[in-house]
Amino acid sequence: MTECTQSGFGFEACGSREIVARFDGGTISSDGGAFLLRQTDKRLNLLPRLAECFLDDRNQDRIEHSVLEMISQRVYGLALGYEDLNDHEQLRKDPVFGILAGREELDEPLAGKSTLNRMELGAGTKDRYKKITFWKDGLDELLVKVFLESHENPPAEIILDVDTTDLPLHGKQEGRFFHGYYDNYCYLPLYIFCGEQVLCARLREANHDAAFGSLQEIQRIVGQIRMTWPAVKIILRGDSGFCRNALMSWCENHGVDFVLGLARNQRLRKIIGAEMHEATEQWSQTGKPARVFSEFGYQTKKTAKKGGWDRPRRVAAKAEHIDGKENPRFVVTSLRSEEWPAQALYEKLYCARGDMENRIKEQFSLFADRVSTETMRAKSDAAVLVHHGLRFDEWAAAPGAESD
C-alpha cells in the first residue's frame, strides 16, 4: 500500500519569488467573488423579498431546506455561471455556497437538484402534490419595486422600452410553434425595460402577435410606477410590432406618450414621394447616404382583417437613399412637433431603443435562453430567477457598491 508523506514540493523560482505546491490548504473554492454579491443582497434585501413571493405549504418542523435557502442557492448559482440544476449536486457541498445560502452548519449539504426542481415546478396555484408554489403578482411587483427603489429622487421623465425576441427550441417542448419571421420553432418572450433595468419578462408561445399581452403588462407597470411617482412623464417606445390601436388609445387616454415604429406600405411611400425624390437626388450628387425628414397626419383604414385606428395620429417619416436603394422609415407618436421635430424624434429618441438589444443580450448571458425543462411554467420560474441574478450583477458592478 502506497503511503504519501510529502506535504509539498517546489518549482523553479520566478525571480526572487518561490513557487511551492502544498496539499494542506483545506477546502478551497474558486467562487470567492460571490461574497461581493452577498454584500449586495445585504444592501438590497432582494433575496428575502423574492422568497416571500413563494408559498410554502410544507410542514415547517420537518423541512431541511427553507425557500430562502433554495432561492439563494439557485440565484447565486446563476449569477456565478452555474445554469443547470445538475451543477448543484456538487455545489451543495461547497462551503462558499453554504455561506451564501445562509447555512450555519456548513458540514450539512444544501438542497440537491431534485429538491430545487420541485421548487421551480410550482404552477402559481395550490396543489396537493406540489407544496411550494409562487405568487405571480408578487414576483411581478418586486421587479418594478426594485426599479423604483434604485432612484433616490423621482425622475422627471422615464422611457419604457418594450420588445420581444425569439428563444429557439430544439425539442418537443410544451407550447412549441414555428415562427415565420425568425424561421424556427421558438418561444416569443415579452420584455419591458427602463434604461438598464428589467420591469417585465413574460414567456409566451410563438403563435401570438408580437404585441400580445403587452397592454396588460404596461397597464400594470404604469399603475405601480404612478402610485410612487404620480407626476413622472412616461414615454413608451417600441418597434412596429407594438403599433396597435388598442395600446396607443390606452396611452392617449391615460397620459402616457408613445413613439412606435410604423410598418411601411404603398400608401405611406406615396405620401413621402417628394421627399424620397429629393433624397435620391442628393445621393446621386454626393454618392453619400441622404436623408430627408417630414411629418404628416395619418390614420389607418378599417378592413375585414384589421380594425384600423380610431383617430388620426402624427407620423414622422425618414426618406433615405443609401447604397443605391430606398430605405424609408416611419414612426407614429403622441409627442408634439414643437417638443420633438421629426428628425430629432427619429434619430435621437426612437433610434436610441437600439441600446435595449444589449439588455436582452444580458439576459442570455445568464442563460435566459435555456428552455430545456418540460413545462412552460418551470421555464417562467427559472426566468424570474435569472432576472434577479442579473440585478445582482448590475448592483455589484455599480460604482460605490463595495463601499456601501
C-alpha positions as CSV (number, residue, x, y, z in Angstrom):
1,M,0.0,0.0,0.0
2,T,1.4,3.4,-1.0
3,E,1.8,6.0,1.7
4,C,2.3,9.6,0.7
5,T,4.2,11.6,3.3
6,Q,5.3,14.5,1.2
7,S,3.2,17.6,2.0
8,G,4.5,19.8,-0.8
9,F,7.2,20.3,-3.4
10,G,8.8,23.3,-5.1
11,F,9.1,24.5,-8.7
12,E,11.7,26.7,-10.4
13,A,11.6,30.2,-8.8
14,C,10.3,33.2,-10.6
15,G,12.9,35.9,-9.9
16,S,13.0,36.3,-6.1
17,R,9.6,34.6,-5.7
18,E,9.4,30.9,-4.7
19,I,6.8,28.7,-6.3
20,V,5.7,26.0,-3.9
21,A,2.9,23.4,-4.2
22,R,1.3,22.2,-1.0
23,F,-1.6,19.9,-0.1
24,D,-2.6,21.3,3.3
25,G,-4.8,24.2,2.1
26,G,-8.0,22.7,3.3
27,T,-11.3,23.2,1.5
28,I,-10.8,25.7,-1.4
29,S,-13.4,27.4,-3.6
30,S,-13.0,29.3,-6.8
31,D,-16.1,31.4,-6.2
32,G,-14.8,33.8,-3.6
33,G,-16.0,36.8,-5.6
34,A,-19.6,35.8,-4.7
35,F,-19.2,37.4,-1.3
36,L,-19.5,40.8,-3.1
37,L,-22.9,39.6,-4.4
38,R,-23.8,38.6,-0.8
39,Q,-23.0,42.1,0.4
40,T,-25.1,43.5,-2.4
41,D,-28.0,41.4,-1.2
42,K,-27.5,42.7,2.3
43,R,-27.9,46.2,0.9
44,L,-30.9,45.4,-1.3
45,N,-32.6,42.8,0.8
46,L,-33.5,41.3,-2.5
47,L,-33.5,37.5,-1.9
48,P,-35.6,37.6,1.3
49,R,-38.2,39.6,-0.6
50,L,-38.0,37.2,-3.5
51,A,-38.5,34.3,-1.2
52,E,-41.6,36.0,0.3
53,C,-43.2,35.7,-3.2
54,F,-43.2,31.9,-2.8
55,L,-45.9,30.0,-0.8
56,D,-44.6,27.1,1.2
57,D,-47.2,24.6,2.5
58,R,-44.6,22.1,3.8
59,N,-44.6,21.1,7.4
60,Q,-42.0,23.6,8.7
61,D,-41.0,21.3,11.6
62,R,-39.8,18.7,9.1
63,I,-38.0,20.6,6.4
64,E,-34.3,20.8,5.9
65,H,-34.1,23.5,3.3
66,S,-36.1,26.7,3.6
67,V,-37.4,28.5,0.5
68,L,-35.0,31.4,1.2
69,E,-32.1,29.0,1.3
70,M,-33.1,27.3,-2.0
71,I,-33.8,30.7,-3.7
72,S,-30.3,31.9,-2.6
73,Q,-28.6,28.8,-3.8
74,R,-30.3,29.0,-7.2
75,V,-29.8,32.7,-7.8
76,Y,-26.2,32.8,-6.7
77,G,-25.6,29.8,-8.9
78,L,-27.0,31.6,-12.0
79,A,-25.0,34.7,-11.2
80,L,-21.8,32.7,-11.0
81,G,-22.4,30.8,-14.2
82,Y,-23.9,27.5,-13.0
83,E,-27.1,27.4,-15.1
84,D,-28.0,23.7,-14.7
85,L,-29.7,22.2,-11.7
86,N,-27.3,19.2,-12.1
87,D,-24.5,21.5,-11.1
88,H,-25.9,21.7,-7.6
89,E,-25.1,18.1,-6.9
90,Q,-21.5,19.3,-6.4
91,L,-22.2,22.9,-5.4
92,R,-24.4,21.8,-2.5
93,K,-21.3,20.7,-0.7
94,D,-19.3,23.8,-1.5
95,P,-18.8,25.8,1.8
96,V,-18.9,29.1,-0.1
97,F,-22.4,28.3,-1.3
98,G,-23.3,27.2,2.2
99,I,-22.4,30.7,3.4
100,L,-24.2,32.4,0.5
101,A,-27.3,30.4,1.3
102,G,-27.2,31.4,5.0
103,R,-26.3,27.9,6.3
104,E,-24.9,27.9,9.8
105,E,-23.8,24.2,9.7
106,L,-21.5,24.2,6.7
107,D,-20.9,20.4,7.1
108,E,-24.5,19.8,6.1
109,P,-25.2,19.9,2.3
110,L,-27.6,22.2,0.6
111,A,-30.6,21.2,-1.4
112,G,-30.0,18.7,-4.3
113,K,-31.1,19.1,-7.9
114,S,-34.4,17.2,-7.3
115,T,-35.4,19.4,-4.4
116,L,-34.6,22.6,-6.4
117,N,-36.5,21.2,-9.3
118,R,-39.6,20.7,-7.3
119,M,-39.5,24.4,-6.2
120,E,-39.4,25.5,-9.8
121,L,-42.3,23.4,-10.9
122,G,-44.9,25.3,-9.0
123,A,-47.9,26.5,-11.1
124,G,-48.9,29.5,-9.2
125,T,-51.9,27.7,-7.6
126,K,-52.3,25.4,-4.7
127,D,-51.5,21.7,-5.4
128,R,-51.6,18.8,-3.0
129,Y,-48.6,17.3,-4.8
130,K,-46.5,20.5,-5.1
131,K,-46.1,22.1,-1.7
132,I,-44.0,25.1,-2.9
133,T,-45.5,27.5,-5.5
134,F,-45.1,31.1,-6.4
135,W,-47.2,34.2,-6.1
136,K,-47.2,35.6,-9.6
137,D,-48.4,39.1,-8.7
138,G,-45.8,39.4,-6.0
139,L,-43.0,38.4,-8.4
140,D,-44.2,41.0,-11.0
141,E,-44.4,43.8,-8.4
142,L,-41.0,43.1,-7.0
143,L,-39.2,43.8,-10.3
144,V,-40.9,47.2,-10.5
145,K,-40.4,47.9,-6.8
146,V,-36.6,47.3,-7.1
147,F,-36.5,49.7,-10.0
148,L,-38.3,52.4,-8.0
149,E,-36.0,51.9,-5.1
150,S,-32.9,52.4,-7.3
151,H,-33.8,56.2,-7.6
152,E,-33.2,58.5,-4.7
153,N,-35.4,61.1,-6.2
154,P,-38.3,60.7,-8.7
155,P,-37.1,61.4,-12.3
156,A,-38.9,64.0,-14.4
157,E,-39.2,61.5,-17.3
158,I,-38.8,57.8,-17.9
159,I,-38.9,55.8,-21.1
160,L,-40.3,52.3,-21.1
161,D,-38.9,50.1,-23.9
162,V,-41.0,47.2,-25.0
163,D,-39.6,44.4,-27.2
164,T,-39.7,40.7,-28.0
165,T,-37.2,38.2,-29.2
166,D,-37.0,34.5,-30.0
167,L,-35.9,31.6,-27.8
168,P,-35.2,28.8,-30.3
169,L,-36.4,25.3,-29.4
170,H,-34.6,22.2,-30.3
171,G,-37.0,19.6,-29.0
172,K,-40.7,18.9,-28.4
173,Q,-41.2,21.4,-25.7
174,E,-44.7,22.4,-24.5
175,G,-46.1,25.3,-26.5
176,R,-43.8,24.8,-29.4
177,F,-44.8,26.7,-32.6
178,F,-43.0,27.7,-35.8
179,H,-42.4,31.5,-36.3
180,G,-42.2,32.7,-39.9
181,Y,-40.1,35.8,-39.1
182,Y,-37.5,34.0,-37.1
183,D,-37.7,30.9,-39.3
184,N,-37.6,28.4,-36.5
185,Y,-39.5,26.8,-33.7
186,C,-39.3,29.1,-30.7
187,Y,-40.9,30.9,-27.8
188,L,-41.6,34.6,-28.1
189,P,-40.9,36.3,-24.7
190,L,-42.0,39.8,-24.0
191,Y,-39.6,42.2,-22.3
192,I,-40.1,45.7,-20.8
193,F,-37.1,47.7,-19.7
194,C,-36.5,51.1,-18.3
195,G,-32.9,52.0,-19.0
196,E,-30.8,49.1,-17.8
197,Q,-33.4,47.6,-15.6
198,V,-35.9,44.8,-16.3
199,L,-39.5,45.6,-15.4
200,C,-41.2,42.6,-17.1
201,A,-40.2,39.3,-18.6
202,R,-43.1,37.2,-19.7
203,L,-42.6,33.9,-21.5
204,R,-45.1,33.4,-24.4
205,E,-45.8,31.0,-27.1
206,A,-44.8,32.0,-30.7
207,N,-48.3,31.6,-32.2
208,H,-49.3,35.1,-31.0
209,D,-48.8,38.7,-32.3
210,A,-45.7,40.5,-31.0
211,A,-47.9,42.8,-29.0
212,F,-49.9,40.0,-27.4
213,G,-50.4,40.7,-23.7
214,S,-48.3,43.9,-23.8
215,L,-51.2,46.2,-23.0
216,Q,-52.0,44.4,-19.7
217,E,-48.3,44.4,-18.7
218,I,-47.9,48.1,-19.4
219,Q,-51.1,49.0,-17.6
220,R,-49.8,47.1,-14.5
221,I,-46.3,48.7,-14.6
222,V,-47.5,52.2,-15.3
223,G,-50.1,51.9,-12.5
224,Q,-47.4,50.8,-10.0
225,I,-45.0,53.5,-11.0
226,R,-47.5,56.2,-10.7
227,M,-48.5,55.1,-7.2
228,T,-45.0,56.1,-6.2
229,W,-44.2,58.8,-8.8
230,P,-47.6,60.4,-9.7
231,A,-46.0,63.3,-11.6
232,V,-43.5,61.4,-13.7
233,K,-43.7,61.7,-17.5
234,I,-43.8,58.3,-19.2
235,I,-42.9,57.6,-22.8
236,L,-43.5,54.2,-24.3
237,R,-41.1,53.2,-27.1
238,G,-41.2,50.1,-29.3
239,D,-41.0,48.8,-32.9
240,S,-43.8,48.4,-35.4
241,G,-44.8,45.1,-33.8
242,F,-46.4,47.1,-30.9
243,C,-48.1,49.7,-33.2
244,R,-51.6,48.7,-32.2
245,N,-54.6,50.9,-31.9
246,A,-55.7,49.5,-28.5
247,L,-52.2,50.2,-27.0
248,M,-52.0,53.7,-28.5
249,S,-55.5,54.6,-27.4
250,W,-54.9,53.5,-23.9
251,C,-51.7,55.6,-23.7
252,E,-53.5,58.6,-25.0
253,N,-56.4,58.2,-22.5
254,H,-54.0,57.8,-19.6
255,G,-51.4,60.4,-20.2
256,V,-48.7,58.2,-21.5
257,D,-46.8,59.4,-24.5
258,F,-45.5,56.9,-27.1
259,V,-43.2,56.6,-30.1
260,L,-43.6,53.4,-32.0
261,G,-42.4,52.1,-35.3
262,L,-44.9,52.0,-38.2
263,A,-44.6,49.4,-40.9
264,R,-44.2,50.8,-44.4
265,N,-46.8,50.3,-47.1
266,Q,-47.6,51.7,-50.5
267,R,-49.8,54.5,-49.2
268,L,-47.1,55.8,-46.8
269,R,-44.5,55.5,-49.6
270,K,-46.7,57.6,-51.9
271,I,-47.1,60.3,-49.2
272,I,-43.3,60.9,-49.0
273,G,-42.8,60.6,-52.7
274,A,-41.4,64.2,-53.0
275,E,-39.0,63.7,-50.0
276,M,-37.8,60.4,-51.4
277,H,-37.1,62.0,-54.8
278,E,-35.1,64.7,-53.0
279,A,-33.1,62.2,-51.1
280,T,-32.4,60.3,-54.3
281,E,-31.1,63.5,-56.0
282,Q,-28.8,64.2,-53.0
283,W,-27.4,60.7,-53.2
284,S,-26.8,61.0,-56.9
285,Q,-24.9,64.2,-56.5
286,T,-22.8,63.2,-53.5
287,G,-22.7,59.4,-53.5
288,K,-23.3,59.5,-49.8
289,P,-26.4,58.4,-47.9
290,A,-29.1,61.1,-47.9
291,R,-31.9,61.7,-45.5
292,V,-34.9,63.9,-45.8
293,F,-37.4,64.1,-42.9
294,S,-41.1,65.1,-42.9
295,E,-44.2,64.6,-40.9
296,F,-48.0,64.3,-41.6
297,G,-51.3,63.2,-40.1
298,Y,-52.2,59.6,-40.8
299,Q,-55.0,57.1,-39.9
300,T,-55.2,53.5,-41.0
301,K,-58.4,52.3,-42.5
302,K,-60.6,49.6,-41.1
303,T,-60.5,46.4,-43.2
304,A,-62.0,42.9,-42.8
305,K,-58.8,41.7,-41.1
306,K,-57.8,44.8,-39.2
307,G,-59.8,47.3,-37.1
308,G,-57.8,50.4,-38.1
309,W,-57.1,53.4,-35.9
310,D,-59.8,55.2,-34.1
311,R,-58.2,58.7,-34.7
312,P,-55.6,60.4,-36.9
313,R,-52.1,60.4,-35.4
314,R,-48.8,62.2,-36.1
315,V,-46.3,60.2,-38.2
316,A,-42.7,61.2,-38.7
317,A,-41.0,59.9,-41.9
318,K,-37.4,59.4,-42.9
319,A,-36.9,59.3,-46.7
320,E,-33.5,57.8,-47.1
321,H,-31.5,56.7,-50.1
322,I,-28.4,54.6,-49.3
323,D,-26.2,52.4,-51.5
324,G,-28.5,52.9,-54.4
325,K,-31.6,51.7,-52.6
326,E,-34.6,53.4,-50.9
327,N,-34.8,53.0,-47.2
328,P,-37.9,54.7,-45.9
329,R,-38.8,54.5,-42.2
330,F,-41.9,55.7,-40.3
331,V,-42.7,56.3,-36.6
332,V,-46.1,57.2,-35.0
333,T,-46.1,59.3,-31.9
334,S,-48.2,61.3,-29.5
335,L,-45.4,63.8,-28.8
336,R,-45.8,67.3,-30.2
337,S,-43.6,68.6,-33.1
338,E,-42.6,71.6,-31.0
339,E,-41.0,69.4,-28.5
340,W,-39.7,66.7,-30.8
341,P,-39.2,67.7,-34.5
342,A,-39.3,64.8,-37.0
343,Q,-35.5,64.4,-37.3
344,A,-34.8,64.6,-33.6
345,L,-37.7,62.3,-32.9
346,Y,-36.4,59.6,-35.1
347,E,-32.6,59.9,-34.7
348,K,-32.3,60.8,-31.0
349,L,-35.4,59.3,-29.4
350,Y,-36.6,56.4,-31.5
351,C,-33.2,55.0,-32.6
352,A,-31.9,55.1,-29.0
353,R,-34.0,52.0,-28.4
354,G,-31.2,50.0,-30.0
355,D,-29.5,50.0,-26.7
356,M,-32.3,47.8,-25.4
357,E,-30.9,45.0,-27.6
358,N,-27.9,45.0,-25.2
359,R,-30.3,44.4,-22.3
360,I,-31.7,41.4,-24.0
361,K,-28.3,40.0,-24.6
362,E,-27.5,40.4,-20.9
363,Q,-30.4,38.1,-20.2
364,F,-28.8,35.5,-22.4
365,S,-25.5,35.9,-20.6
366,L,-27.3,34.5,-17.5
367,F,-28.9,31.7,-19.6
368,A,-32.4,33.1,-20.0
369,D,-32.5,31.2,-23.3
370,R,-32.2,27.8,-21.6
371,V,-35.5,26.2,-22.3
372,S,-34.8,22.5,-21.7
373,T,-37.4,22.0,-19.0
374,E,-40.6,20.1,-19.9
375,T,-43.2,22.7,-18.9
376,M,-43.5,26.4,-19.7
377,R,-44.3,27.3,-16.1
378,A,-40.9,25.8,-15.0
379,K,-39.2,27.9,-17.6
380,S,-41.0,31.0,-16.4
381,D,-39.9,30.4,-12.8
382,A,-36.3,29.9,-14.0
383,A,-36.6,33.2,-16.0
384,V,-37.6,35.1,-12.8
385,L,-34.5,33.7,-11.0
386,V,-32.4,34.8,-14.0
387,H,-33.6,38.4,-13.8
388,H,-32.9,38.6,-10.1
389,G,-29.4,37.1,-10.7
390,L,-28.9,39.8,-13.3
391,R,-29.9,42.5,-10.8
392,F,-27.2,41.1,-8.5
393,D,-24.6,41.5,-11.2
394,E,-25.7,45.1,-12.0
395,W,-25.7,46.3,-8.4
396,A,-22.4,44.6,-7.6
397,A,-20.8,46.3,-10.6
398,A,-22.3,49.7,-9.9
399,P,-19.9,52.5,-8.7
400,G,-19.7,52.6,-4.9
401,A,-21.1,49.1,-4.4
402,E,-18.1,47.9,-2.5
403,S,-18.0,50.9,-0.1
404,D,-21.7,50.6,0.5
